[in-house]
Amino acid sequence: MTPREIIAEAWAITTREKSLRRWGFTASLFETLLDVKLLIYQTYFLFSYLQGDPIGFFKVEEILHEILPLWGFITFIIALLILFTIEIFLPKMCLGAIIGLAAKAHKKEELKGGLVLALYNFFPIFAIRELFVLGGTTAMITVISLILRYMGTGFRGLLITLTISFWALSNILRFFANFAEEETVIKKTGVFGSIGRSFKLIVSHLRHVVFLLILLFIISLRVLLNALVLLVLPGIIVGIGLLLATFLSVTLTIVISTIVGITLVFIASYFFAYLHVFQQTVWTITYMELSKLKDLDIIELEETPKEESVPQVDAAGPLPA
């Protein structure tokens, strides 16, 4: 298939298959919730850092403990821990379902078994993603934030430079491992075998420059849109909270701001679901099409036909019985 045909089919599958979009919405929702929380926290830290009085790691929790009743604080912390656990694990499960169902849709099979695909492929996908965890922008921001909080002035520059270098290296390696999840879901290959296979596929077909550039362009659009929305959402949520705080109690302000924030995240995640499923379907179809091609390191030798054995007949004739 040509790149144009792959993109057209990926978009057709995305708009046609509701089950795929449901998995995509679930993954996008919890990824967005996690990113928004981290960005709000880091924005608060940056503001305090620029004022010359950087906050501690648990400063937000300390403030909530002071302004909320004990039952409200305990409920908030338990809900936060449960939500954080879901945000870490559930998107990886959804990815296994999206890849498997997209592959079935490409092969014109019935889209069943999403939950089985999600559960069965969770651990290898989780391992692959965690190997490149430093490639995430929010992870890099969090590490730099910790360095600015707790490291001495003399070490900060070096450690921040190393963090950015590891982030860039991790993203480069992550690009070459882009087919690892597809390999482990579709062919049930192990973690490191999947990464090695992905490296081989991408390096073997780097000559398809236009093809790879189109994929990179699609990913860049999604990353840019995610970044814009994630920067706007915390500002809206914080702004609503500050406005409500002028005439409502602190507890009521937090409750209303949380509800409004979650509603905005739901709306954003609905649109992210289309982009998330579309991007992943493009990579899945691409992997399936490239896997049909012969590996460049395989050299097939033509087998010489074996000569048929001819029975030897003695010149004197057959032996007597």
C-alpha positions, 0 to 999 in steps of 0.5 A: 500500500502507498502512504496515501492509501494507508492514511486513507484506510486508517482514517476510514477505520477510525471514523467507522469503528466505534469500539476503537474510539471508545478505547481511544477515548479511555486512554486519552482521558486518563493520559490528559488527566495525568498531564493536566495535574502535573502541569498545574503542579509544575506551573505552581512550582515555577511561579513560586520559584520565580518569586524566590521561594520554591515550594516543597514536594508535598506543599500542595498536600500541606495546603489542602490539609490546612484548608480542608476538613480531615474527612475531605482531605483523606477522601481527596488523597485516597481518590488521588492515589486511586486515580494516579494508579489508573492513569499509569496503567489503564492507557497501556491496556487500552493501547493493546486493544487499539492495536489488536482491533485496528489490525483486525479491522485492516484484515476485515475481521470482526472486531471482538476481543478488545478486553482480552487484547488489553489484558493479555498484552498489558505487561509487555506494552508497559515494559516497552513504554517504561523503557522510554519513560524519559522521552515524555515531556511531562517526565522531563519537566518533573525531573527538572523540577526536582533538580531545581528543588533539591540540588545545589546550585553548582550541580543544577546546570549539569543535571538539567543538561543531562536530563535534556540529553537523556530526553533527546536520546530516549526520543530517538530510540523511541522512534526506532522502537515505534513498531515494538508494541505492534510486534508484541501484540500481533506476533506475540514477540517478547519485549526485547525481541519486539524492540529489535524487530522494530529497529530492523524494520525501520532501518531496513525501510529508511529509503522510504523517506516520504513515507516516514516524513508523512508519519512524522508529520502526523505525530508532530500535529498530534503532539502540537495539538496536545501541547496547546490544549494541555497549556490552555486547560490548566490556565482555564481551571486555575482561572475559574478557581481564582474567580470562584474563590472571590465569593465562595468558600474554599471547599466549594471552590475546590469542588466546583473547579474540579468538576469544571476541570474534569468536564473540560478534560472529557471534552478535550479527550473526545477529540484526542480519541480520534487523533490517538486512534488515527495515529496508532492505526496508521502505525499498525497498518504500516507495520503490517504492510512492512512485515509482508516484505522480505527482510533485507538481510535474508538471502534466499538461495535457489535450491537445485532440483534433486536428480531422480534416482534411476534404477540400475539394470544389469546388462545381463538382464534381470536376476532370476527369481 
